């Protein structure tokens, strides 16, 4: 088996998570989190639509972590994001972090918006 070292250019993977926090690039981040090719930032949660819409054109798939449990996104939010050209996939935050990391390692244009567990 041949293993290749993965190089992250601007985006960084999620190293871990726990009650109320995420660890990204070795740095703990408390509260809801947004990670994409421009780094990491606070995210205002499901009501912070404008921040998510600002990624249109630079992100193909947006993973939304809904906390400890998988929850459906509000229909209006999903419609706005899809209308802007963002592919959206909602799942629990641990799964969203793992999926984001895998697609990031493949060089995909992905983003993660996640609520803490």
TISEGU-161133 format. One record per residue: z, y, x of N, C-alpha, C in turn; residue in three letters; residue number from 1. Coordinates in steps of 0.1 Angstrom, whole numbers. Layout:
# TISEGU-161133
<nz=Z, ny=Y, nx=X, caz=Z, cay=Y, cax=X, cz=Z, cy=Y, cx=X, r=ala, k=NUM>
...
# end
This chain:
# TISEGU-161133
<nz=0, ny=-12, nx=9, caz=0, cay=0, cax=0, cz=0, cy=12, cx=9, r=unk, k=1>
<nz=-8, ny=22, nx=5, caz=-9, cay=35, cax=13, cz=-1, cy=45, cx=5, r=unk, k=2>
<nz=8, ny=53, nx=11, caz=15, cay=64, cax=5, cz=10, cy=77, cx=11, r=unk, k=3>
<nz=8, ny=86, nx=2, caz=4, cay=100, cax=7, cz=15, cy=109, cx=4, r=unk, k=4>
<nz=17, ny=118, nx=14, caz=27, cay=129, cax=12, cz=22, cy=139, cx=2, r=unk, k=5>
<nz=30, ny=143, nx=-7, caz=26, cay=153, cax=-17, cz=30, cy=167, cx=-12, r=unk, k=6>
<nz=21, ny=176, nx=-13, caz=23, cay=190, cax=-9, cz=23, cy=199, cx=-21, r=unk, k=7>
<nz=34, ny=205, nx=-24, caz=34, cay=215, cax=-35, cz=31, cy=228, cx=-30, r=unk, k=8>
<nz=20, ny=235, nx=-35, caz=16, cay=248, cax=-30, cz=26, cy=258, cx=-36, r=unk, k=9>
<nz=24, ny=263, nx=-48, caz=32, cay=274, cax=-53, cz=43, cy=268, cx=-62, r=unk, k=10>
<nz=39, ny=258, nx=-70, caz=48, cay=252, cax=-80, cz=58, cy=242, cx=-73, r=unk, k=11>
<nz=69, ny=241, nx=-78, caz=79, cay=232, cax=-72, cz=84, cy=222, cx=-83, r=unk, k=12>
<nz=87, ny=210, nx=-79, caz=91, cay=200, cax=-89, cz=106, cy=202, cx=-93, r=unk, k=13>
<nz=110, ny=196, nx=-104, caz=123, cay=196, cax=-108, cz=131, cy=185, cx=-101, r=unk, k=14>
<nz=141, ny=189, nx=-93, caz=148, cay=179, cax=-86, cz=159, cy=171, cx=-94, r=unk, k=15>
<nz=164, ny=178, nx=-104, caz=174, cay=171, cax=-112, cz=179, cy=180, cx=-124, r=unk, k=16>
<nz=188, ny=175, nx=-132, caz=193, cay=183, cax=-143, cz=206, cy=177, cx=-147, r=unk, k=17>
<nz=213, ny=184, nx=-155, caz=226, cay=180, cax=-160, cz=231, cy=189, cx=-171, r=unk, k=18>
<nz=243, ny=187, nx=-176, caz=248, cay=195, cax=-187, cz=246, cy=210, cx=-184, r=unk, k=19>
<nz=237, ny=217, nx=-191, caz=235, cay=231, cax=-190, cz=227, cy=236, cx=-178, r=unk, k=20>
<nz=222, ny=228, nx=-169, caz=215, cay=233, cax=-158, cz=203, cy=224, cx=-154, r=unk, k=21>
<nz=195, ny=229, nx=-145, caz=184, cay=222, cax=-139, cz=185, cy=226, cx=-124, r=unk, k=22>
<nz=180, ny=217, nx=-115, caz=179, cay=220, cax=-101, cz=164, cy=219, cx=-98, r=unk, k=23>
<nz=159, ny=230, nx=-93, caz=144, cay=232, cax=-89, cz=143, cy=237, cx=-75, r=unk, k=24>
<nz=136, ny=229, nx=-67, caz=135, cay=233, cax=-53, cz=148, cy=235, cx=-46, r=unk, k=25>
<nz=158, ny=226, nx=-50, caz=171, cay=226, cax=-44, cz=181, cy=237, cx=-49, r=unk, k=26>
<nz=176, ny=245, nx=-58, caz=184, cay=256, cax=-63, cz=188, cy=253, cx=-78, r=unk, k=27>
<nz=201, ny=254, nx=-81, caz=205, cay=252, cax=-95, cz=202, cy=264, cx=-103, r=unk, k=28>
<nz=197, ny=261, nx=-116, caz=193, cay=272, cax=-125, cz=201, cy=268, cx=-138, r=unk, k=29>
<nz=209, ny=277, nx=-143, caz=216, cay=275, cax=-156, cz=208, cy=280, cx=-168, r=unk, k=30>
<nz=208, ny=273, nx=-179, caz=202, cay=277, cax=-191, cz=187, cy=272, cx=-192, r=unk, k=31>
<nz=180, ny=277, nx=-202, caz=166, cay=273, cax=-204, cz=158, cy=278, cx=-192, r=unk, k=32>
<nz=148, ny=270, nx=-189, caz=140, cay=272, cax=-177, cz=125, cy=271, cx=-179, r=unk, k=33>
<nz=118, ny=279, nx=-172, caz=104, cay=279, cax=-172, cz=99, cy=277, cx=-157, r=unk, k=34>
<nz=91, ny=267, nx=-155, caz=86, cay=264, cax=-142, cz=71, cy=262, cx=-142, r=unk, k=35>
<nz=64, ny=269, nx=-134, caz=49, cay=268, cax=-133, cz=44, cy=273, cx=-119, r=unk, k=36>
<nz=32, ny=274, nx=-117, caz=27, cay=277, cax=-104, cz=31, cy=291, cx=-98, r=unk, k=37>
<nz=37, ny=299, nx=-107, caz=43, cay=312, cax=-102, cz=58, cy=311, cx=-99, r=unk, k=38>
<nz=63, ny=299, nx=-99, caz=77, cay=297, cax=-96, cz=85, cy=293, cx=-108, r=unk, k=39>
<nz=98, ny=297, nx=-108, caz=107, cay=294, cax=-119, cz=113, cy=307, cx=-124, r=unk, k=40>
<nz=117, ny=307, nx=-137, caz=123, cay=318, cax=-143, cz=131, cy=314, cx=-155, r=unk, k=41>
<nz=139, ny=323, nx=-160, caz=147, cay=321, cax=-172, cz=137, cy=321, cx=-183, r=unk, k=42>
<nz=140, ny=313, nx=-193, caz=132, cay=312, cax=-205, cz=141, cy=315, cx=-217, r=unk, k=43>
<nz=136, ny=322, nx=-227, caz=144, cay=326, cax=-238, cz=144, cy=316, cx=-249, r=unk, k=44>
<nz=139, ny=304, nx=-247, caz=140, cay=293, cax=-257, cz=128, cy=294, cx=-266, r=unk, k=45>
<nz=128, ny=286, nx=-277, caz=117, cay=285, cax=-286, cz=112, cy=298, cx=-292, r=unk, k=46>
<nz=121, ny=308, nx=-292, caz=117, cay=321, cax=-298, cz=110, cy=330, cx=-288, r=unk, k=47>
<nz=109, ny=326, nx=-275, caz=103, cay=333, cax=-265, cz=88, cy=329, cx=-264, r=unk, k=48>
<nz=80, ny=332, nx=-274, caz=66, cay=328, cax=-275, cz=58, cy=336, cx=-265, r=unk, k=49>
<nz=60, ny=349, nx=-263, caz=52, cay=357, cax=-255, cz=51, cy=352, cx=-240, r=unk, k=50>
<nz=63, ny=348, nx=-235, caz=63, cay=342, cax=-222, cz=54, cy=330, cx=-220, r=unk, k=51>
<nz=54, ny=322, nx=-230, caz=46, cay=310, cax=-230, cz=31, cy=314, cx=-231, r=unk, k=52>
<nz=28, ny=323, nx=-240, caz=14, cay=327, cax=-242, cz=8, cy=334, cx=-230, r=unk, k=53>
<nz=17, ny=340, nx=-221, caz=12, cay=346, cax=-209, cz=6, cy=336, cx=-199, r=unk, k=54>
<nz=8, ny=323, nx=-201, caz=3, cay=313, cax=-192, cz=-11, cy=308, cx=-196, r=unk, k=55>
<nz=-16, ny=313, nx=-208, caz=-29, cay=309, cax=-212, cz=-40, cy=312, cx=-202, r=unk, k=56>
<nz=-48, ny=302, nx=-199, caz=-59, cay=304, cax=-190, cz=-55, cy=299, cx=-176, r=unk, k=57>
<nz=-42, ny=298, nx=-173, caz=-38, cay=293, cax=-160, cz=-31, cy=280, cx=-160, r=unk, k=58>
<nz=-28, ny=275, nx=-172, caz=-21, cay=262, cax=-174, cz=-29, cy=254, cx=-185, r=unk, k=59>
<nz=-31, ny=242, nx=-182, caz=-38, cay=233, cax=-191, cz=-29, cy=226, cx=-201, r=unk, k=60>
<nz=-17, ny=222, nx=-196, caz=-7, cay=215, cax=-204, cz=7, cy=221, cx=-202, r=unk, k=61>
<nz=13, ny=224, nx=-213, caz=27, cay=229, cax=-212, cz=36, cy=219, cx=-218, r=unk, k=62>
<nz=45, ny=214, nx=-210, caz=55, cay=205, cax=-215, cz=67, cy=212, cx=-220, r=unk, k=63>
<nz=72, ny=210, nx=-232, caz=83, cay=217, cax=-237, cz=95, cy=207, cx=-239, r=unk, k=64>
<nz=105, ny=209, nx=-231, caz=117, cay=200, cax=-232, cz=126, cy=205, cx=-243, r=unk, k=65>
<nz=129, ny=197, nx=-253, caz=137, cay=202, cax=-264, cz=152, cy=199, cx=-263, r=unk, k=66>
<nz=157, ny=196, nx=-251, caz=171, cay=193, cax=-249, cz=173, cy=178, cx=-248, r=unk, k=67>
<nz=185, ny=174, nx=-252, caz=188, cay=160, cax=-250, cz=180, cy=151, cx=-259, r=unk, k=68>
<nz=176, ny=156, nx=-271, caz=169, cay=148, cax=-280, cz=155, cy=154, cx=-282, r=unk, k=69>
<nz=145, ny=145, nx=-285, caz=132, cay=150, cax=-289, cz=132, cy=156, cx=-303, r=unk, k=70>
<nz=126, ny=168, nx=-304, caz=125, cay=175, cax=-316, cz=111, cy=180, cx=-318, r=unk, k=71>
<nz=107, ny=182, nx=-330, caz=94, cay=187, cax=-333, cz=94, cy=202, cx=-331, r=unk, k=72>
<nz=83, ny=208, nx=-325, caz=82, cay=222, cax=-324, cz=80, cy=229, cx=-337, r=unk, k=73>
<nz=84, ny=241, nx=-339, caz=81, cay=248, cax=-352, cz=65, cy=249, cx=-353, r=unk, k=74>
<nz=60, ny=246, nx=-365, caz=45, cay=246, cax=-366, cz=39, cy=259, cx=-362, r=unk, k=75>
<nz=45, ny=270, nx=-365, caz=39, cay=283, cax=-361, cz=38, cy=284, cx=-346, r=unk, k=76>
<nz=48, ny=280, nx=-338, caz=48, cay=280, cax=-324, cz=37, cy=272, cx=-318, r=unk, k=77>
<nz=36, ny=259, nx=-323, caz=26, cay=250, cax=-318, cz=12, cy=256, cx=-321, r=unk, k=78>
<nz=10, ny=262, nx=-333, caz=-3, cay=267, cax=-336, cz=-7, cy=279, cx=-327, r=unk, k=79>
<nz=3, ny=288, nx=-324, caz=1, cay=299, cax=-316, cz=-3, cy=295, cx=-301, r=unk, k=80>
<nz=4, ny=285, nx=-296, caz=1, cay=280, cax=-283, cz=-13, cy=273, cx=-282, r=unk, k=81>
<nz=-16, ny=265, nx=-292, caz=-28, cay=258, cax=-292, cz=-40, cy=268, cx=-294, r=unk, k=82>
<nz=-38, ny=278, nx=-302, caz=-48, cay=288, cax=-305, cz=-51, cy=295, cx=-292, r=unk, k=83>
<nz=-41, ny=297, nx=-283, caz=-43, cay=304, cax=-270, cz=-49, cy=295, cx=-260, r=unk, k=84>
<nz=-51, ny=282, nx=-263, caz=-58, cay=273, cax=-254, cz=-48, cy=265, cx=-245, r=unk, k=85>
<nz=-36, ny=265, nx=-249, caz=-26, cay=257, cax=-242, cz=-24, cy=243, cx=-248, r=unk, k=86>
<nz=-26, ny=233, nx=-241, caz=-22, cay=220, cax=-246, cz=-7, cy=219, cx=-246, r=unk, k=87>
<nz=-1, ny=214, nx=-256, caz=14, cay=214, cax=-258, cz=19, cy=200, cx=-260, r=unk, k=88>
<nz=29, ny=196, nx=-253, caz=35, cay=183, cax=-255, cz=50, cy=185, cx=-255, r=unk, k=89>
<nz=57, ny=182, nx=-266, caz=71, cay=184, cax=-268, cz=78, cy=170, cx=-266, r=unk, k=90>
<nz=89, ny=170, nx=-259, caz=97, cay=157, cax=-257, cz=111, cy=161, cx=-253, r=unk, k=91>
<nz=120, ny=152, nx=-251, caz=133, cay=156, cax=-247, cz=132, cy=161, cx=-232, r=unk, k=92>
<nz=141, ny=169, nx=-228, caz=140, cay=176, cax=-215, cz=139, cy=166, cx=-203, r=unk, k=93>
<nz=147, ny=155, nx=-203, caz=146, cay=146, cax=-191, cz=131, cy=141, cx=-190, r=unk, k=94>
<nz=126, ny=137, nx=-201, caz=112, cay=131, cax=-201, cz=102, cy=142, cx=-197, r=unk, k=95>
<nz=104, ny=154, nx=-202, caz=95, cay=166, cax=-199, cz=96, cy=169, cx=-184, r=unk, k=96>
<nz=107, ny=168, nx=-178, caz=109, cay=171, cax=-163, cz=101, cy=160, cx=-155, r=unk, k=97>
<nz=103, ny=148, nx=-159, caz=97, cay=137, cax=-152, cz=81, cy=138, cx=-153, r=unk, k=98>
<nz=77, ny=140, nx=-165, caz=62, cay=141, cax=-168, cz=56, cy=153, cx=-161, r=unk, k=99>
<nz=63, ny=164, nx=-161, caz=58, cay=176, cax=-154, cz=57, cy=172, cx=-139, r=unk, k=100>
<nz=67, ny=166, nx=-133, caz=67, cay=163, cax=-119, cz=55, cy=154, cx=-115, r=unk, k=101>
<nz=52, ny=144, nx=-124, caz=41, cay=134, cax=-121, cz=28, cy=142, cx=-121, r=unk, k=102>
<nz=26, ny=150, nx=-132, caz=13, cay=157, cax=-132, cz=12, cy=167, cx=-122, r=unk, k=103>
<nz=23, ny=174, nx=-118, caz=22, cay=183, cax=-107, cz=18, cy=177, cx=-94, r=unk, k=104>
<nz=24, ny=165, nx=-92, caz=20, cay=157, cax=-79, cz=6, cy=154, cx=-79, r=unk, k=105>
<nz=-1, ny=153, nx=-90, caz=-15, cay=150, cax=-91, cz=-24, cy=162, cx=-90, r=unk, k=106>
<nz=-17, ny=174, nx=-88, caz=-25, cay=186, cax=-87, cz=-29, cy=192, cx=-100, r=unk, k=107>
<nz=-23, ny=188, nx=-111, caz=-27, cay=194, cax=-124, cz=-21, cy=207, cx=-126, r=unk, k=108>
<nz=-28, ny=215, nx=-135, caz=-23, cay=228, cax=-139, cz=-13, cy=226, cx=-151, r=unk, k=109>
<nz=-1, ny=224, nx=-147, caz=9, cay=222, cax=-157, cz=21, cy=232, cx=-156, r=unk, k=110>
<nz=28, ny=233, nx=-167, caz=40, cay=241, cax=-168, cz=51, cy=234, cx=-175, r=unk, k=111>
<nz=63, ny=238, nx=-173, caz=75, cay=232, cax=-180, cz=83, cy=243, cx=-186, r=unk, k=112>
<nz=86, ny=242, nx=-198, caz=96, cay=251, cax=-205, cz=106, cy=242, cx=-211, r=unk, k=113>
<nz=119, ny=242, nx=-206, caz=128, cay=232, cax=-210, cz=142, cy=238, cx=-214, r=unk, k=114>
<nz=147, ny=233, nx=-224, caz=161, cay=236, cax=-229, cz=170, cy=226, cx=-222, r=unk, k=115>
<nz=182, ny=230, nx=-217, caz=191, cay=221, cax=-210, cz=196, cy=210, cx=-219, r=unk, k=116>
<nz=200, ny=199, nx=-213, caz=207, cay=188, cax=-220, cz=221, cy=191, cx=-222, r=unk, k=117>
# end
